Amino acid sequence: MIRTYTFNMKNKPDDTNILGWQYRKAVQLLSLLEERSNRKIRLADEKRALDQYSKLIADPKEEVEINIRKSHNQFSEVVSISSQIEGDETRIVVRVSSGPY
C-alpha cells in the first residue's frame, strides 16, 4: 500500500538554505494535516522517522526510504520525501509505503 501526501505552498520557505529544511517542513505539514483532518489521521510514526533522520544525518538526502518501524516477516513500512522549488512555489511530497517486499 502506498499513501502519498502532496503539499503545495505559494511561498518559498525562508529556511531553504539550511540543510534538512524539507524534513522539518514535512513534519510541520504532516502535523497540520493531522490537526485538520476529518477522520483524524495519525502520522506520529512518520513524523518521528523524518525528524530523527534529519537530526542524525549531517546532510539528509531526499527520496531516501526511512524505516518507520523495524521490518517483521518481510513486512516493512517506510517513508520518503521529495521537494521541488519553482520560483516562489514549493512542493513537498511525502510517500509512505507498506507491505511485503
C-alpha positions, 0 to 999 in steps of 0.5 A: 500500500502506498499513501502519498501526501502532496503539499503545495505552498505559494511561498518559498520557505525562508529556511531553504538554505539550511540543510534538512529544511524539507524534513522539518517542513514535512513534519510541520505539514504532516502535523497540520494535516493531522490537526485538520483532518476529518477522520483524524489521521495519525502520522506520529510514526512518520513524523518521528522517522523524518525528524530523527533522520534529519537530526542524525544525518549531517546532510539528509538526502531526499527520496531516501526510504526511512524505516518507520518501524523495524521490518517483521516477516518481510513486512516493512513500512517506510517513508520518503520525501521529495521537494521541488522549488519553482520560483516562489512555489514549493512542493513537498511530497511525502510517500509512505509505503507498506507491505511485503517486499 
